[in-house]
Amino acid sequence: MRVRLADGTAIFCTVAGNRQWQPDGPTLLGLHGGPGIDGSQMRYFLAPGQEWSTVVVPDQRGHGRSDRSTPDAWTLAQWAEDVGDLVQGLGLEDVVLVGTSFGGFVAQHFLATYPGVVRGGVIVGSSPRRASVDEIAERYRKIGGDEAANVMRRTMTEPGAEAEAEWARVCAPLSRLRPPDETLTRIQSGRINTPEVNAHFTEALGHLDLRTGLAAATDPMLVLVGEHDPLTPPHLATEIQEHAPRADATVHVVRGASHQVLWDQPTQAFNLIREFAHLVTGKTTVAPGTPPRTT
């Protein structure tokens, strides 16, 4: 479906769920990574949540099948405002916001700017600021060798089409430890890319710092970060907890996971998300007859 926002921008959005037994359960509103990719991968990663929630995933402004808008609107402030418009426009209730990577930046900004609109936020593979070029390059070296470190460094210091293509070939596969299945491979090859949005946002990424704003966040947060995440070192993810004292944030470093925590360790990740959703909404998050799962 396409949802018209307050400023007239049309946002493509999917709604999925299999919970006729519990029609008033929680809603997971997923914000995809990138920027510059659509929400198809996020929809696949959040599919396990359909067992106990309604899963809503938009292509954020400038992405996928949503309106491109204009570069002046490709900002965290606008993307966060769009989240609020979607919640209101779709009449969503008991919302748990789930933002991964770039979507985690949007989620943090939203939670700091619009407290009380959703029940809580799950931040996956994201942090209030980017690590230094040297630290990121070294983390890529540890999991991918010298080539990966050099490619990542060039991508951050000399951005461009050639660097992005090299990053996609060498570094992108290191975002996960579990090999992609046939469905994920098809999704990644067929997704809609908007590299101009990525290039625009990357210019400001080195100066991104959400720490001060997080002091205004009051909705509970669950922070998940992979122990081998080369883009988001765990110590930076914990800064969300440090700088959002009123949000009662909990941080879990997920073992055996790289940047794509929801793909590498889905059972552990969704056990934590499900428990968090139940805690902040008070809604049933386990279907009748489903045995409890342990990590």
C-alpha positions as CSV (number, residue, x, y, z in Angstrom):
1,M,0.0,0.0,0.0
2,R,1.0,3.7,-0.4
3,V,0.4,6.0,2.5
4,R,0.2,9.8,1.9
5,L,2.1,11.8,4.6
6,A,1.2,15.2,5.8
7,D,3.4,17.0,3.2
8,G,1.9,14.9,0.4
9,T,4.8,12.4,0.1
10,A,3.7,8.9,-0.7
11,I,5.3,6.2,1.3
12,F,5.2,2.5,0.1
13,C,4.5,0.3,3.1
14,T,3.8,-3.4,3.7
15,V,1.7,-4.8,6.5
16,A,1.9,-8.5,7.4
17,G,0.9,-10.8,10.2
18,N,-0.5,-14.2,11.1
19,R,-2.1,-13.6,14.5
20,Q,-5.9,-14.1,14.1
21,W,-5.8,-15.7,17.5
22,Q,-4.6,-12.4,19.1
23,P,-5.8,-9.5,16.9
24,D,-4.8,-6.8,19.5
25,G,-1.2,-7.8,19.8
26,P,1.8,-5.5,19.3
27,T,2.9,-3.9,16.1
28,L,6.6,-4.0,14.9
29,L,7.4,-1.0,12.8
30,G,10.6,-1.8,11.0
31,L,13.0,0.8,9.6
32,H,15.4,-0.6,7.1
33,G,19.2,0.0,6.8
34,G,21.1,1.7,4.1
35,P,20.5,4.4,3.3
36,G,20.0,3.8,-0.4
37,I,18.2,0.4,-0.3
38,D,14.6,-0.5,-0.1
39,G,12.8,-2.3,2.8
40,S,12.7,-5.7,1.2
41,Q,15.5,-7.2,3.2
42,M,14.1,-5.8,6.4
43,R,10.7,-7.4,5.6
44,Y,12.5,-10.7,5.3
45,F,14.5,-10.3,8.4
46,L,11.3,-9.3,10.4
47,A,9.2,-12.2,9.1
48,P,9.6,-14.3,12.3
49,G,7.8,-11.5,14.1
50,Q,4.6,-12.2,12.1
51,E,4.0,-15.2,14.5
52,W,3.0,-12.8,17.3
53,S,2.7,-9.3,15.9
54,T,1.7,-7.2,13.0
55,V,4.9,-6.3,11.0
56,V,4.8,-2.9,9.2
57,V,7.8,-2.0,7.0
58,P,7.9,1.2,4.9
59,D,10.4,2.1,2.2
60,Q,11.6,5.3,3.8
61,R,11.3,8.6,1.9
62,G,13.8,8.5,-1.0
63,H,13.9,4.7,-1.1
64,G,12.4,1.9,-3.0
65,R,8.8,2.4,-4.1
66,S,8.3,5.5,-2.0
67,D,8.5,9.0,-3.4
68,R,12.0,10.3,-3.9
69,S,11.2,13.7,-2.5
70,T,14.2,16.1,-2.6
71,P,17.7,16.0,-1.1
72,D,16.9,18.7,1.4
73,A,14.4,16.2,2.9
74,W,16.9,13.3,3.2
75,T,17.6,14.0,6.8
76,L,17.2,12.2,10.1
77,A,14.8,14.9,11.2
78,Q,12.5,14.4,8.2
79,W,12.7,10.6,8.3
80,A,11.8,10.6,12.0
81,E,8.9,13.0,11.3
82,D,7.7,10.5,8.6
83,V,7.6,7.7,11.2
84,G,5.2,9.7,13.3
85,D,3.1,10.5,10.3
86,L,2.9,6.7,9.5
87,V,1.9,5.8,13.0
88,Q,-0.9,8.3,12.9
89,G,-1.9,7.8,9.3
90,L,-2.2,4.0,9.7
91,G,-3.8,4.3,13.1
92,L,-1.1,2.0,14.6
93,E,-1.3,1.1,18.3
94,D,1.1,-0.6,20.7
95,V,4.0,0.1,18.4
96,V,7.5,-1.2,18.9
97,L,9.9,0.6,16.6
98,V,12.7,-1.6,15.2
99,G,15.5,0.2,13.4
100,T,18.6,-1.5,12.0
101,S,21.8,0.2,11.0
102,F,20.8,3.5,9.3
103,G,17.2,2.8,10.4
104,G,18.7,2.7,13.9
105,F,19.8,6.3,13.5
106,V,16.3,7.3,12.4
107,A,14.8,5.3,15.4
108,Q,17.1,7.0,17.9
109,H,16.3,10.5,16.5
110,F,12.6,9.7,16.6
111,L,12.6,8.4,20.2
112,A,14.5,11.5,21.3
113,T,12.3,13.9,19.4
114,Y,8.8,12.3,19.8
115,P,8.7,10.6,23.2
116,G,5.5,8.8,24.0
117,V,4.3,8.1,20.4
118,V,5.4,4.5,20.5
119,R,5.8,2.0,23.3
120,G,9.5,1.4,22.8
121,G,12.4,1.1,20.4
122,V,14.7,-1.7,19.3
123,I,18.0,-0.5,18.0
124,V,19.9,-3.1,16.0
125,G,23.5,-2.6,14.8
126,S,23.5,1.1,15.4
127,S,25.0,3.7,17.7
128,P,24.7,7.4,18.4
129,R,27.8,8.2,16.3
130,R,30.0,6.6,13.8
131,A,33.3,5.0,14.9
132,S,36.5,6.5,13.6
133,V,37.8,5.5,10.1
134,D,40.8,3.8,11.7
135,E,38.7,1.7,14.1
136,I,36.2,0.6,11.4
137,A,39.1,-0.3,9.0
138,E,40.8,-2.3,11.7
139,R,37.6,-4.2,12.5
140,Y,37.2,-5.0,8.8
141,R,40.8,-6.2,8.8
142,K,40.1,-8.7,11.6
143,I,37.2,-10.4,9.8
144,G,38.2,-9.8,6.2
145,G,41.9,-9.2,5.9
146,D,43.9,-6.3,4.5
147,E,41.8,-6.0,1.3
148,A,38.6,-5.4,3.3
149,A,40.3,-2.9,5.5
150,N,41.7,-0.9,2.6
151,V,38.4,-1.0,0.7
152,M,36.5,0.2,3.7
153,R,38.9,3.0,4.3
154,R,38.7,4.2,0.7
155,T,34.9,4.0,0.9
156,M,34.9,6.4,3.9
157,T,37.6,8.8,2.7
158,E,37.1,8.8,-1.1
159,P,33.4,8.1,-1.6
160,G,32.1,7.6,-5.1
161,A,30.6,5.1,-7.5
162,E,33.8,3.1,-7.9
163,A,34.4,2.9,-4.2
164,E,30.7,1.8,-3.6
165,A,31.0,-1.0,-6.1
166,E,34.2,-2.2,-4.5
167,W,32.6,-2.1,-1.1
168,A,29.6,-4.1,-2.3
169,R,32.0,-6.8,-3.6
170,V,34.4,-7.0,-0.7
171,C,32.9,-5.6,2.4
172,A,29.1,-6.1,2.1
173,P,29.3,-9.9,2.6
174,L,31.2,-9.3,5.9
175,S,28.0,-7.7,7.3
176,R,26.8,-11.2,8.1
177,L,28.4,-14.5,9.3
178,R,25.6,-16.8,8.1
179,P,25.6,-17.4,4.4
180,P,22.6,-16.0,2.5
181,D,19.9,-18.4,1.5
182,E,18.2,-18.4,-1.9
183,T,15.5,-16.0,-0.8
184,L,17.9,-13.4,0.6
185,T,20.1,-13.7,-2.5
186,R,17.1,-13.0,-4.7
187,I,16.0,-10.1,-2.5
188,Q,19.4,-8.5,-2.6
189,S,19.8,-8.8,-6.3
190,G,16.3,-7.5,-7.0
191,R,16.0,-4.6,-4.5
192,I,15.6,-1.0,-5.6
193,N,18.7,1.1,-4.9
194,T,18.9,4.8,-4.6
195,P,22.7,5.5,-4.4
196,E,22.1,9.3,-4.5
197,V,20.4,9.1,-1.1
198,N,23.3,7.2,0.3
199,A,25.9,9.6,-1.1
200,H,23.9,12.6,0.3
201,F,23.7,11.1,3.8
202,T,27.3,9.9,3.9
203,E,28.5,13.4,3.6
204,A,27.1,14.2,7.0
205,L,27.7,10.8,8.6
206,G,31.2,11.6,9.9
207,H,29.7,14.4,12.0
208,L,26.7,12.5,13.2
209,D,26.3,12.7,17.0
210,L,22.9,11.8,18.6
211,R,24.2,11.5,22.1
212,T,23.0,14.9,23.4
213,G,19.5,14.4,22.0
214,L,19.1,11.0,23.6
215,A,18.8,12.7,26.9
216,A,15.2,13.5,26.0
217,A,14.2,9.9,25.1
218,T,11.8,8.3,27.7
219,D,10.5,5.3,25.8
220,P,12.2,2.0,26.8
221,M,14.9,0.8,24.4
222,L,16.5,-2.6,23.6
223,V,19.9,-2.3,21.9
224,L,21.2,-5.3,20.0
225,V,24.7,-5.3,18.5
226,G,26.8,-8.2,17.1
227,E,30.0,-9.0,18.8
228,H,31.8,-9.1,15.4
229,D,30.0,-6.1,13.9
230,P,32.7,-4.2,11.9
231,L,30.5,-1.0,11.4
232,T,29.2,-0.7,15.0
233,P,31.7,-1.6,17.7
234,P,29.8,-2.8,20.7
235,H,31.3,-0.1,22.9
236,L,29.6,2.6,20.8
237,A,26.3,0.9,20.9
238,T,26.4,1.0,24.7
239,E,26.5,4.8,24.4
240,I,22.8,4.7,23.7
241,Q,22.3,3.4,27.2
242,E,24.7,5.9,28.7
243,H,23.1,8.9,27.1
244,A,19.5,8.0,27.4
245,P,19.2,7.6,31.2
246,R,15.4,8.0,31.2
247,A,14.8,5.4,28.5
248,D,15.8,2.4,30.6
249,A,17.9,1.1,27.8
250,T,19.2,-2.5,27.8
251,V,22.2,-3.6,25.7
252,H,22.8,-7.1,24.5
253,V,26.0,-8.0,22.6
254,V,24.9,-10.9,20.5
255,R,27.5,-13.6,20.1
256,G,28.0,-15.2,16.7
257,A,26.7,-12.1,14.9
258,S,28.1,-9.5,12.6
259,H,26.3,-6.3,11.5
260,Q,23.1,-8.1,10.4
261,V,22.1,-9.4,13.8
262,L,18.6,-10.4,12.8
263,W,20.0,-12.6,10.1
264,D,23.0,-14.1,11.9
265,Q,21.2,-15.0,15.1
266,P,17.4,-14.8,14.5
267,T,16.3,-17.1,17.3
268,Q,18.3,-15.2,20.0
269,A,17.4,-11.8,18.5
270,F,13.6,-12.5,18.3
271,N,13.5,-14.1,21.7
272,L,14.8,-10.7,23.0
273,I,12.6,-8.6,20.8
274,R,9.5,-10.7,21.7
275,E,10.2,-10.4,25.4
276,F,10.8,-6.7,25.1
277,A,7.5,-6.2,23.1
278,H,5.6,-8.0,25.8
279,L,7.2,-6.0,28.5
280,V,6.5,-2.5,27.0
281,T,3.0,-3.3,25.5
282,G,1.6,-5.8,27.9
283,K,0.3,-7.7,24.9
284,T,0.5,-11.5,24.3
285,T,3.6,-12.3,22.1
286,V,3.4,-16.1,22.0
287,A,0.8,-18.1,20.1
288,P,-1.2,-20.7,22.0
289,G,0.6,-24.0,22.1
290,T,4.0,-22.5,21.2
291,P,6.7,-23.9,23.6
292,P,9.0,-21.3,25.1
293,R,12.2,-20.8,23.2
294,T,15.6,-20.5,24.9
295,T,18.8,-19.0,23.6
